[in-house]
Amino acid sequence: MARTAEAECEVWGNPVEHSLSPALHRAAYRVLGLPWSYRYREVSQELITPAWAEVGAKLAGISLTMPLKERVLDLVAPRDSIVDALQAANTVYRSGDTMVLSNTDPFGVDRAMERFGISANHAWILGAGATARAVGYALGRRGTTDITLCVRDAQRAERTALHLRNCGISIQVHHVSELDRAMPPQLVASTLPGGAESHPEIPSVVVDSAALFDVAYSPWPSHYAKLWTSSHQPVISGLWMLSYQALAQIRLFVNADVTRPLENEDEVFAAMLDAVGLSSE
């Protein structure tokens, strides 16, 4: 696709009006000088098939939120190895005339961890859905060898546990009522929704000794970010993951190659951070 050509990109989900992806993408395209549009489309699991048939293959790129990250696998066959490993995709991009699935969430986690200098041999992940798989995959690539999935339903967590074990990570599953018996981690990664009505209780010894990465960012500070105010350990907002995974998506939309940086990428990313209230300093 010619860089000067007009193109249409969208974010799909249900609900999706709250998404910050339009702000991130529009800021990037503005700095890149691309006359591209990026808007949201309300798409449920039930409506993704007709939505894809109507407009999907005509777009330059699509960002996907839950619950579509797994459902899209039924519609698009070409995919990268990360999607195969996680059985979830958050990105559809065009490579020549072919639409391809990718998952940029692990890129977002990895870059956020790198930015704040966070590493952990052992980590807890709160939750066991598609985002938990992405976080676990990224942590494994960063050297984490042991992960405890902290969940309310151990049986439902087994799918995520299996995928992460296949990535070479040792996985334990603990019910959230028994976290005081689990081995304390160096990192707690919460993949629970920001608007969750209840949150597992984290032992004070863990709050005092572990860094926090919370994928939630609205409202902020999140429940766990408030809990960590008494700790001297680092706290990372999910806005950093969101911003970095969007950067990877834009690389795919523009270059069809996640490893190829954008032109003036530092300037592009600074504008993206500014669009969501983060500082590039």
KOLNUPA-51960 format. One record per residue (C-alpha): x, y negated, z; residue number from 0. Coordinates in nm, 4 decimals. Layout:
node X:X; Y:Y; Z:Z; mivex:NUM
...
END
This chain:
node X:0.0000; Y:0.0000; Z:0.0000; mivex:0
node X:0.1386; Y:-0.3384; Z:-0.0968; mivex:1
node X:0.2132; Y:-0.5515; Z:0.2063; mivex:2
node X:0.0387; Y:-0.8514; Z:0.0492; mivex:3
node X:-0.2834; Y:-0.6656; Z:-0.0333; mivex:4
node X:-0.5919; Y:-0.7191; Z:0.1769; mivex:5
node X:-0.6813; Y:-0.4223; Z:0.3910; mivex:6
node X:-0.9470; Y:-0.3319; Z:0.6460; mivex:7
node X:-0.8732; Y:-0.1543; Z:0.9737; mivex:8
node X:-1.1070; Y:-0.0654; Z:1.2598; mivex:9
node X:-1.1242; Y:0.0744; Z:1.6108; mivex:10
node X:-1.3947; Y:0.3343; Z:1.6698; mivex:11
node X:-1.5458; Y:0.4410; Z:2.0011; mivex:12
node X:-1.8503; Y:0.4430; Z:2.2231; mivex:13
node X:-1.8521; Y:0.2035; Z:2.3969; mivex:14
node X:-1.5949; Y:-0.0055; Z:2.2104; mivex:15
node X:-1.6876; Y:-0.3752; Z:2.2453; mivex:16
node X:-1.4517; Y:-0.4030; Z:2.5439; mivex:17
node X:-1.1526; Y:-0.2848; Z:2.3380; mivex:18
node X:-0.8428; Y:-0.5052; Z:2.3328; mivex:19
node X:-0.7170; Y:-0.3373; Z:2.0146; mivex:20
node X:-0.8571; Y:-0.6127; Z:1.7879; mivex:21
node X:-0.6622; Y:-0.8778; Z:1.9812; mivex:22
node X:-0.3394; Y:-0.6754; Z:1.9575; mivex:23
node X:-0.3698; Y:-0.5882; Z:1.5893; mivex:24
node X:-0.4858; Y:-0.9317; Z:1.4750; mivex:25
node X:-0.1933; Y:-1.0964; Z:1.6560; mivex:26
node X:0.0486; Y:-0.8629; Z:1.4804; mivex:27
node X:-0.0964; Y:-0.9103; Z:1.1331; mivex:28
node X:-0.0930; Y:-1.2869; Z:1.1810; mivex:29
node X:0.2816; Y:-1.2876; Z:1.2553; mivex:30
node X:0.3461; Y:-1.0418; Z:0.9714; mivex:31
node X:0.1577; Y:-1.2706; Z:0.7325; mivex:32
node X:-0.0791; Y:-0.9920; Z:0.6301; mivex:33
node X:-0.4350; Y:-1.0836; Z:0.5209; mivex:34
node X:-0.5692; Y:-0.7775; Z:0.7013; mivex:35
node X:-0.8894; Y:-0.7517; Z:0.9032; mivex:36
node X:-0.9348; Y:-0.5426; Z:1.2171; mivex:37
node X:-1.2756; Y:-0.5037; Z:1.3785; mivex:38
node X:-1.4557; Y:-0.2625; Z:1.6071; mivex:39
node X:-1.7254; Y:-0.0163; Z:1.5063; mivex:40
node X:-1.9570; Y:0.1537; Z:1.7560; mivex:41
node X:-1.9263; Y:0.5242; Z:1.6746; mivex:42
node X:-2.0474; Y:0.8083; Z:1.8975; mivex:43
node X:-1.9517; Y:1.1751; Z:1.8764; mivex:44
node X:-2.2797; Y:1.2426; Z:1.6997; mivex:45
node X:-2.2258; Y:0.9671; Z:1.4418; mivex:46
node X:-1.8579; Y:1.0107; Z:1.3600; mivex:47
node X:-1.9273; Y:1.2436; Z:1.0653; mivex:48
node X:-2.1602; Y:1.0029; Z:0.8795; mivex:49
node X:-1.9349; Y:0.7083; Z:0.9741; mivex:50
node X:-1.6376; Y:0.8874; Z:0.8237; mivex:51
node X:-1.8320; Y:0.9727; Z:0.5092; mivex:52
node X:-1.9484; Y:0.6127; Z:0.4732; mivex:53
node X:-1.6324; Y:0.4107; Z:0.5367; mivex:54
node X:-1.3588; Y:0.6216; Z:0.6953; mivex:55
node X:-1.1564; Y:0.7160; Z:0.3907; mivex:56
node X:-1.1801; Y:0.3601; Z:0.2518; mivex:57
node X:-1.0017; Y:0.1998; Z:0.5479; mivex:58
node X:-0.6281; Y:0.1369; Z:0.5795; mivex:59
node X:-0.6299; Y:0.2653; Z:0.9357; mivex:60
node X:-0.8515; Y:0.3602; Z:1.2277; mivex:61
node X:-0.7811; Y:0.3503; Z:1.6005; mivex:62
node X:-0.9834; Y:0.6043; Z:1.7998; mivex:63
node X:-1.0954; Y:0.5914; Z:2.1617; mivex:64
node X:-1.2556; Y:0.8671; Z:2.3629; mivex:65
node X:-1.4643; Y:1.0654; Z:2.3042; mivex:66
node X:-1.3536; Y:1.0690; Z:1.9403; mivex:67
node X:-0.9897; Y:1.1715; Z:1.9905; mivex:68
node X:-1.0814; Y:1.5392; Z:1.9809; mivex:69
node X:-1.3882; Y:1.5206; Z:1.7579; mivex:70
node X:-1.1891; Y:1.3674; Z:1.4683; mivex:71
node X:-0.9880; Y:1.6884; Z:1.4353; mivex:72
node X:-1.2898; Y:1.8416; Z:1.2617; mivex:73
node X:-1.2871; Y:1.5731; Z:0.9912; mivex:74
node X:-0.9230; Y:1.5143; Z:0.8936; mivex:75
node X:-0.6877; Y:1.8044; Z:0.8236; mivex:76
node X:-0.3417; Y:1.6457; Z:0.7664; mivex:77
node X:-0.1813; Y:1.5703; Z:1.1022; mivex:78
node X:0.1557; Y:1.5358; Z:1.2699; mivex:79
node X:0.3134; Y:1.7705; Z:1.5231; mivex:80
node X:0.2036; Y:1.5608; Z:1.8231; mivex:81
node X:-0.1608; Y:1.6075; Z:1.7289; mivex:82
node X:-0.1012; Y:1.9814; Z:1.6943; mivex:83
node X:0.0571; Y:1.9896; Z:2.0402; mivex:84
node X:-0.2101; Y:1.7819; Z:2.2149; mivex:85
node X:-0.5171; Y:1.8713; Z:2.0068; mivex:86
node X:-0.6145; Y:1.5039; Z:2.0185; mivex:87
node X:-0.5578; Y:1.2074; Z:1.7860; mivex:88
node X:-0.5978; Y:0.8345; Z:1.8392; mivex:89
node X:-0.4912; Y:0.7181; Z:1.4917; mivex:90
node X:-0.5903; Y:0.7763; Z:1.1304; mivex:91
node X:-0.3504; Y:0.6185; Z:0.8823; mivex:92
node X:-0.3010; Y:0.6230; Z:0.5077; mivex:93
node X:0.0049; Y:0.7910; Z:0.3572; mivex:94
node X:-0.0240; Y:0.7330; Z:-0.0159; mivex:95
node X:-0.3719; Y:0.8554; Z:-0.1048; mivex:96
node X:-0.3952; Y:1.0844; Z:0.1988; mivex:97
node X:-0.5459; Y:1.0050; Z:0.5388; mivex:98
node X:-0.3360; Y:1.1515; Z:0.8207; mivex:99
node X:-0.3943; Y:1.1984; Z:1.1950; mivex:100
node X:-0.1445; Y:1.0905; Z:1.4573; mivex:101
node X:-0.1376; Y:1.0236; Z:1.8297; mivex:102
node X:0.0538; Y:0.7150; Z:1.9403; mivex:103
node X:-0.0388; Y:0.7429; Z:2.3094; mivex:104
node X:0.2841; Y:0.9326; Z:2.3971; mivex:105
node X:0.4851; Y:0.6565; Z:2.2230; mivex:106
node X:0.3031; Y:0.4039; Z:2.4412; mivex:107
node X:0.3750; Y:0.5963; Z:2.7613; mivex:108
node X:0.7405; Y:0.6520; Z:2.6718; mivex:109
node X:0.8072; Y:0.2861; Z:2.5900; mivex:110
node X:0.6262; Y:0.1662; Z:2.9031; mivex:111
node X:0.8314; Y:0.4015; Z:3.1207; mivex:112
node X:1.1503; Y:0.2947; Z:2.9456; mivex:113
node X:1.0719; Y:-0.0753; Z:2.9878; mivex:114
node X:1.0363; Y:-0.0369; Z:3.3642; mivex:115
node X:1.3188; Y:0.2142; Z:3.4039; mivex:116
node X:1.0922; Y:0.4888; Z:3.5378; mivex:117
node X:1.1902; Y:0.8558; Z:3.5295; mivex:118
node X:1.0753; Y:1.1512; Z:3.7363; mivex:119
node X:1.1633; Y:1.5165; Z:3.7669; mivex:120
node X:0.8260; Y:1.5807; Z:3.9267; mivex:121
node X:0.5077; Y:1.3841; Z:3.8568; mivex:122
node X:0.1425; Y:1.3928; Z:3.9509; mivex:123
node X:-0.1172; Y:1.3249; Z:3.6834; mivex:124
node X:-0.4644; Y:1.2346; Z:3.8049; mivex:125
node X:-0.7113; Y:1.3761; Z:3.5523; mivex:126
node X:-0.6788; Y:1.6392; Z:3.2830; mivex:127
node X:-0.8334; Y:1.5026; Z:2.9633; mivex:128
node X:-0.6778; Y:1.4005; Z:2.6324; mivex:129
node X:-0.5002; Y:1.1017; Z:2.7886; mivex:130
node X:-0.3531; Y:1.3238; Z:3.0587; mivex:131
node X:-0.2147; Y:1.5515; Z:2.7879; mivex:132
node X:-0.0553; Y:1.2526; Z:2.6138; mivex:133
node X:0.0987; Y:1.1284; Z:2.9386; mivex:134
node X:0.2295; Y:1.4745; Z:3.0255; mivex:135
node X:0.3744; Y:1.5216; Z:2.6780; mivex:136
node X:0.5558; Y:1.1875; Z:2.6964; mivex:137
node X:0.6892; Y:1.2563; Z:3.0446; mivex:138
node X:0.8168; Y:1.5946; Z:2.9297; mivex:139
node X:1.0037; Y:1.4280; Z:2.6455; mivex:140
node X:1.1562; Y:1.1932; Z:2.9049; mivex:141
node X:1.2889; Y:1.4798; Z:3.1186; mivex:142
node X:1.0046; Y:1.5538; Z:3.3594; mivex:143
node X:1.0154; Y:1.9284; Z:3.4201; mivex:144
node X:0.7363; Y:1.9731; Z:3.6725; mivex:145
node X:0.3850; Y:1.8221; Z:3.6696; mivex:146
node X:0.0958; Y:1.8626; Z:3.9099; mivex:147
node X:-0.2464; Y:1.8029; Z:3.7574; mivex:148
node X:-0.4678; Y:1.6567; Z:4.0308; mivex:149
node X:-0.8280; Y:1.7354; Z:3.9385; mivex:150
node X:-1.1811; Y:1.7917; Z:4.0659; mivex:151
node X:-1.2458; Y:2.0906; Z:3.8391; mivex:152
node X:-0.9505; Y:2.3297; Z:3.8173; mivex:153
node X:-1.1170; Y:2.5448; Z:3.5519; mivex:154
node X:-1.1671; Y:2.2517; Z:3.3127; mivex:155
node X:-0.8023; Y:2.1508; Z:3.3668; mivex:156
node X:-0.6694; Y:2.4791; Z:3.2323; mivex:157
node X:-0.6869; Y:2.3630; Z:2.8699; mivex:158
node X:-0.4587; Y:2.0681; Z:2.9417; mivex:159
node X:-0.2363; Y:2.2862; Z:3.1580; mivex:160
node X:-0.1985; Y:2.5345; Z:2.8701; mivex:161
node X:-0.1091; Y:2.2640; Z:2.6155; mivex:162
node X:0.1550; Y:2.1147; Z:2.8442; mivex:163
node X:0.3004; Y:2.4538; Z:2.9346; mivex:164
node X:0.3365; Y:2.5170; Z:2.5626; mivex:165
node X:0.5499; Y:2.2007; Z:2.5556; mivex:166
node X:0.7896; Y:2.3625; Z:2.8034; mivex:167
node X:0.6692; Y:2.1865; Z:3.1195; mivex:168
node X:0.5995; Y:2.3666; Z:3.4471; mivex:169
node X:0.2381; Y:2.2863; Z:3.5401; mivex:170
node X:0.0516; Y:2.3302; Z:3.8674; mivex:171
node X:-0.3144; Y:2.2482; Z:3.9153; mivex:172
node X:-0.4308; Y:2.1114; Z:4.2520; mivex:173
node X:-0.7768; Y:2.0110; Z:4.3636; mivex:174
node X:-0.7854; Y:1.6469; Z:4.4689; mivex:175
node X:-0.8988; Y:1.7484; Z:4.8177; mivex:176
node X:-0.5671; Y:1.9285; Z:4.8724; mivex:177
node X:-0.3145; Y:1.6666; Z:4.7636; mivex:178
node X:-0.1642; Y:1.6523; Z:5.1103; mivex:179
node X:-0.0398; Y:2.0077; Z:5.0451; mivex:180
node X:0.1136; Y:1.9316; Z:4.7039; mivex:181
node X:0.4833; Y:1.8590; Z:4.6641; mivex:182
node X:0.5327; Y:1.4791; Z:4.6702; mivex:183
node X:0.6269; Y:1.3357; Z:4.3276; mivex:184
node X:0.8516; Y:1.0541; Z:4.2083; mivex:185
node X:0.5671; Y:0.9261; Z:3.9868; mivex:186
node X:0.1883; Y:0.9184; Z:4.0075; mivex:187
node X:0.0175; Y:0.8696; Z:3.6701; mivex:188
node X:-0.3537; Y:0.7996; Z:3.6895; mivex:189
node X:-0.5532; Y:0.8666; Z:3.3730; mivex:190
node X:-0.8868; Y:0.8001; Z:3.5429; mivex:191
node X:-1.1202; Y:0.5387; Z:3.3890; mivex:192
node X:-1.0950; Y:0.1896; Z:3.5304; mivex:193
node X:-1.4618; Y:0.1905; Z:3.6244; mivex:194
node X:-1.4549; Y:0.5251; Z:3.8052; mivex:195
node X:-1.6856; Y:0.5249; Z:4.1060; mivex:196
node X:-1.4619; Y:0.7393; Z:4.3256; mivex:197
node X:-1.0875; Y:0.7950; Z:4.3379; mivex:198
node X:-0.8881; Y:1.0803; Z:4.4901; mivex:199
node X:-0.7144; Y:0.9811; Z:4.8108; mivex:200
node X:-0.3369; Y:0.9588; Z:4.7750; mivex:201
node X:-0.1305; Y:1.0461; Z:5.0872; mivex:202
node X:0.0516; Y:0.7441; Z:5.2280; mivex:203
node X:0.3882; Y:0.9194; Z:5.2009; mivex:204
node X:0.3356; Y:0.9389; Z:4.8232; mivex:205
node X:0.2346; Y:0.5730; Z:4.7952; mivex:206
node X:0.5539; Y:0.4792; Z:4.9812; mivex:207
node X:0.7857; Y:0.6956; Z:4.7719; mivex:208
node X:0.6445; Y:0.7218; Z:4.4167; mivex:209
node X:0.6095; Y:0.4788; Z:4.1278; mivex:210
node X:0.2579; Y:0.4238; Z:3.9910; mivex:211
node X:0.1554; Y:0.4267; Z:3.6270; mivex:212
node X:-0.2152; Y:0.3551; Z:3.5856; mivex:213
node X:-0.3614; Y:0.3751; Z:3.2357; mivex:214
node X:-0.6510; Y:0.1609; Z:3.3604; mivex:215
node X:-0.6228; Y:-0.2129; Z:3.3070; mivex:216
node X:-0.9763; Y:-0.3458; Z:3.3491; mivex:217
node X:-1.0421; Y:-0.4477; Z:3.6146; mivex:218
node X:-0.6885; Y:-0.5243; Z:3.7263; mivex:219
node X:-0.5509; Y:-0.4742; Z:3.9788; mivex:220
node X:-0.7005; Y:-0.1273; Z:3.9637; mivex:221
node X:-0.7997; Y:0.0763; Z:4.2681; mivex:222
node X:-0.4567; Y:0.2359; Z:4.2836; mivex:223
node X:-0.2670; Y:-0.0840; Z:4.2043; mivex:224
node X:-0.4325; Y:-0.2368; Z:4.5118; mivex:225
node X:-0.3361; Y:0.0679; Z:4.7169; mivex:226
node X:0.0256; Y:0.0318; Z:4.6027; mivex:227
node X:0.0512; Y:-0.3319; Z:4.7209; mivex:228
node X:0.1809; Y:-0.1952; Z:5.0506; mivex:229
node X:0.4567; Y:-0.0054; Z:4.8676; mivex:230
node X:0.7913; Y:-0.1226; Z:4.7336; mivex:231
node X:0.7627; Y:0.1159; Z:4.4373; mivex:232
node X:0.7044; Y:-0.0049; Z:4.0785; mivex:233
node X:0.3483; Y:-0.0401; Z:3.9481; mivex:234
node X:0.2846; Y:-0.0285; Z:3.5718; mivex:235
node X:-0.0426; Y:-0.1444; Z:3.4196; mivex:236
node X:-0.2059; Y:0.0506; Z:3.1398; mivex:237
node X:-0.1836; Y:-0.2656; Z:2.9286; mivex:238
node X:0.1788; Y:-0.1754; Z:2.8596; mivex:239
node X:0.0851; Y:0.1677; Z:2.7262; mivex:240
node X:-0.1971; Y:0.0105; Z:2.5238; mivex:241
node X:0.0330; Y:-0.2507; Z:2.3702; mivex:242
node X:0.3118; Y:-0.0093; Z:2.2804; mivex:243
node X:0.0767; Y:0.2518; Z:2.1334; mivex:244
node X:-0.0796; Y:-0.0271; Z:1.9236; mivex:245
node X:0.2679; Y:-0.1216; Z:1.8008; mivex:246
node X:0.3176; Y:0.2391; Z:1.6879; mivex:247
node X:-0.0220; Y:0.2345; Z:1.5147; mivex:248
node X:0.0692; Y:-0.0823; Z:1.3278; mivex:249
node X:0.3963; Y:0.0771; Z:1.2137; mivex:250
node X:0.1862; Y:0.3629; Z:1.0745; mivex:251
node X:-0.0721; Y:0.1352; Z:0.9132; mivex:252
node X:0.1932; Y:-0.0870; Z:0.7528; mivex:253
node X:0.4868; Y:0.1492; Z:0.6894; mivex:254
node X:0.3263; Y:0.4958; Z:0.7143; mivex:255
node X:0.6255; Y:0.5792; Z:0.9364; mivex:256
node X:0.6229; Y:0.5474; Z:1.3162; mivex:257
node X:1.0037; Y:0.5497; Z:1.3297; mivex:258
node X:1.0391; Y:0.2482; Z:1.0971; mivex:259
node X:1.0213; Y:-0.0839; Z:1.2853; mivex:260
node X:0.8168; Y:-0.3733; Z:1.1519; mivex:261
node X:0.9770; Y:-0.6820; Z:1.0049; mivex:262
node X:1.0548; Y:-0.9267; Z:1.2876; mivex:263
node X:0.9213; Y:-0.6689; Z:1.5294; mivex:264
node X:1.0377; Y:-0.8513; Z:1.8431; mivex:265
node X:0.8374; Y:-1.1572; Z:1.7383; mivex:266
node X:0.5399; Y:-0.9418; Z:1.6421; mivex:267
node X:0.5371; Y:-0.7603; Z:1.9748; mivex:268
node X:0.5773; Y:-1.0821; Z:2.1736; mivex:269
node X:0.2630; Y:-1.2151; Z:2.0025; mivex:270
node X:0.0789; Y:-0.8918; Z:2.0815; mivex:271
node X:0.1726; Y:-0.9120; Z:2.4491; mivex:272
node X:0.0648; Y:-1.2733; Z:2.4642; mivex:273
node X:-0.2722; Y:-1.1772; Z:2.3139; mivex:274
node X:-0.3463; Y:-0.9528; Z:2.6136; mivex:275
node X:-0.1903; Y:-1.1700; Z:2.8817; mivex:276
node X:0.1437; Y:-0.9923; Z:2.9248; mivex:277
node X:0.4847; Y:-1.1556; Z:2.9262; mivex:278
node X:0.7630; Y:-1.0467; Z:2.6919; mivex:279
node X:1.0270; Y:-1.1697; Z:2.9394; mivex:280
END
